[in-house]
Amino acid sequence: MEIKPGIYENVPFEEYLKWDCFSKSMVKGMLRSGMHLKYYTDNPIDSEYIRLGSLVDSMLLAPEELKSFTTPPLTYTDSKGNEKPWTNRSNTCREWANEKKEQSITVVTQEQMDKADAIVEAVRAHRTAGEYIANGKHQVSIVWEDEATGELCKGRIDNLRDEAIDDLKTTQNASPEAFRRDMGKYLYHVQAAAYSDGWSKASGEPSLPFNFIAVENEPPHGVAVYSLGIDSLMTGRVLWRKALDEYHECKVKDKWPGYSEYLEELDIPAYALINDLPEDIING
């Protein structure tokens, strides 16, 4: 399927992943180095939290994607015909898991299924988050062309409303201070800038405000909804621009360099310099 700029609804996530476009998931690696982006692209990161987040997204926003998840059986039959409790130490169980992986099916535990269900119910029960989710289009894929480089870019909007774009994030702590740190650490503001501007280019409509629906992945599954401030959005645009320009240069040259190969002078952070140290430390 040849991808062109536009808005795509009802696209399976596996199909979206195949689209050869620059995306937010590539930004963090690219800002570190071309070598890191190349490695992370060839070796996708997997973790319990990533699987849980994907499961929650499917349950709440795309129930049709739940066929991509499964839980292991309670028991298995060994080579002697004996029924035994399921264990990852068994070759039979590992072979089953590998078959599911080849079929692009993610294996999760029943505990993860139950936790995801509780998270979804918490979001639906939240006054603002529940209203937003109930009145939006889910998992809307967008593709746009970057005018400066000619690169195609893509994004997958969790919840699209006439008034705003909403993005669902699972987190350990949804309080304002903690989630503020998450936004900076995981470059959520870069995603917001890219999706807001990308939607405008793909649709021909004005940019939309960007909101986060943050839900805690452990009980009691607190939920909060935050709109991203304009200063954060502008910073996200700068980082997106930097990453995309460097990606384009690497792609054109087909070279994905790491860090400098020359001797570099390096100082400790400004806050740790002697002028900022307490006098008792400076004077011994």
N, C-alpha and C positions, 0 to 999 in steps of 0.2 A: 504493500500500500504506500503510494507516494504521499508524503505529508506536505500539506500546504497551509499557509497561515489561515486561521479560522477558529471556530468554536465547535467542539465535538462533544456531544452528549452520548451517554450509554456506551462508552468505550471500555471494554474490560481492562483492568489494571495491567494484566500481562501484555496486552497489545500496546498500551501506552508506554510501557517500559522499553519496547522495541523501537520506538521512534528516536531516530538519531538527531537529537537536538540538545542544545545546552540547557541545563536546568539547575535549580537551586541546590540540589544534592551534590553538584560538582563544584560548588563555590568554595567550600572550606578546604578541600584538597588542593584546588587551584591556587588559592591564596597562600598555601604553604609552599608548593612548588609544582611544576608540571609533572615531575617524577611521581610525586605523591598522588596526584589526580589519576595518572595512568594506572598506578598500582591499585588504588581504591576502586577504580572502574572495573579492572580485571578481577578483583577480589572483593566483592561486596561484603560489607560488614553485617554480621548477623548477631543478634543478642536476644535475651529473653524480653527486654523492654521493647525492642523493635517489633518482635513478633506480637507482643501484647497490643502495642499501638495499632498495628495493622489489623489485628482481630477486632479491636474496638471500632476502627473505621468501617470495617465490613459490616459488623452488626448494626451500627447506627446509620450509616450512610449508603451502604451498597449491599443489602442482604443477598443479592444474587452472587456476590463474591465469596460467600461462606462455603461454597463448594470447594474452595481452594484451601480449606482447613479441615483437619481431622484429628481425632484423638485415638491413641493406640488402644487395641483390645485389652481387656482385663487379663486374659490368659493366652498362652500359645501352646502348641503341641510340639514336643521335642522329637528327635529322630527315632526314639523308641516308642512313640505313640502316647507318651505321658503328657497330661495336661498340667501346665505349670503357670505360676503367676508371671505376668509380663515383666521382662527385665531387659535393659539395654545391653547387658553383658552377654546375652544370648545371640549367637550368629543368626538364628532365625528372625529374631526381633530386629537386629541391625539390617538384615537384608530387606525386611518389610519397610523399614524407615528409608532405606536408599531407593527403593522402588517409588515411594511417595515423592521423594525429592526429585527424581527423574520426571515425574508427572507434574511437577511444579505445585505440589500439594504440601502445605506447611503442617507439620505435626506439632500439636500443642497438647498440654496436659488438661485433664478435666478441671483441675484447679484453676488453670488459666482461663478456660471457658467460663467458669463460674465467676471469676473476677471480672472478666470483660463484660459479662451480662450485668453485674452490679454497677460497673462504671457507666454503661449505657443508660441504665435506669436512673442513675444520679443526674446525668446530663438532661434527660427528658423531664425529670422532676424539678429542675432549676427553672425559676420563672422566666428569666431572660434567655438562657441557653436553649431551653425547651421550645420557646416561641420561635426563636431564630431557626432552629433545625426543622421545625414543623412547617415553616413558610419559605423554604429555600429549595433550589435545585441542587442535587448532590453529585459530587464527583464529576464536575464539568471540566473537561480538558481543553486547554487553549494552546494555540501555536501562533507565534508572531515572528516577524523578521526584524532583526536589529539593523537599523539603517546604517550605522557606522561600519559594521563589519560584514554585513550580509548573512550573518549566522542565523539559523532558525533556533528559536528558544521555545521551551514548553513549560507548562505548569498544569497542575491538577487541583482545581478549586474544590475544597471540601463542601462548602455551602455557599451558594450564590443567591443573593437577594437583590431586589432593585435598589436597596439602600446601601448595601455593603457586601464585602466578601468576608466570610467567617472561616477560620481555620481551627480545627480541633487538635489540641495537644494534650497528651497524657504527661503527667509530671509527678515528681515525688512531693512537691510542695507548691500549691497554687496561690499562696499568699502574695501580695503585691511585691514585697522585697525579694522573695525567693524567685518568683517568676520573672522579675526584672533581670536577675542574673542569668536565668535560663535563656532569655531572649538574646542577651549578648553572647553567651557561650555557644549556643547552637545557631546563631545568625538568623534568628527568626525575623529580624527587621529587614534582612536582605530578601528573604522570601516575600515579605509583605510588599516591598518596593517593586520587585519583579512581577508579582502577580497583579498588583494594582495597575502598573503601567502596561503590562502585557495584555490585560483584559481590555484596556483602552485601545490598544493598537489592533487587537484581534476583532473587536466589536465595532470600532469607530465611535464609541461612546466615551464620555468623560471618565477619568479614573474614579474608582470607588474607594471609600474608606476601608481600612482593613482591621478586623477584630480577631482576637484570640479567645477561644473557649478552652480554658485550662481546667483539667479534671485530674484529681489525684489518683494515682494507681494503687493506693492502699486505703483500706477503710479509715475514716468514714467516707472517703471519696468526695472530698470537698470540691466544689465547682465555682469558678469565677470567670467573668467575661471582661476582657480588657480591649480598649481601642488603642491603636498605636499612635503615639504623638508624632507631630510633623518633623521634629528634629531627628527622631529615630528613623523616620521614613527617608529623610534626606541622606542620612548616613548610610542606610541600606542601599540607596541608589549609587552612592560613590563606590561602595564595595562590590556591588554587582557589576558596575562598569569596569572596574579594575580587573576583576576575575575574568569577565568576558573578553576584554581586550587581550589579556595574557593568554587565554585559551586559544583565541583566534591566531595569535602569533605562533604558538606552539603547533597548532594544526597546520598552518600554511607551511612552516619549515619542517614539519614532521620530526620535531625534536622536542623532547620532554625533559628538560634539565632539572637537576635537583638544586642543592645549595651551591654557592660560589666555590670554585675550585682554587681560589687564591686566598692568601693570608688576609684575614679581615681583623681590624681592631674592634674590640667590643668592650663596652662599659657596663657596669651594673645599672639597674634602673635608677632613674633620677631620685625616686623617693628614698633610696637606700644610700645615696651619696653622703659623705661625711657632714656636709652642711645641714643635713636634715636629722642627724643623729642627736640624741640627748647628750647634754654636756657631761654627765657622769660616765658615759661610755667613751666619749672623746678624750676625757682627761684621765681615764683609768680609775 
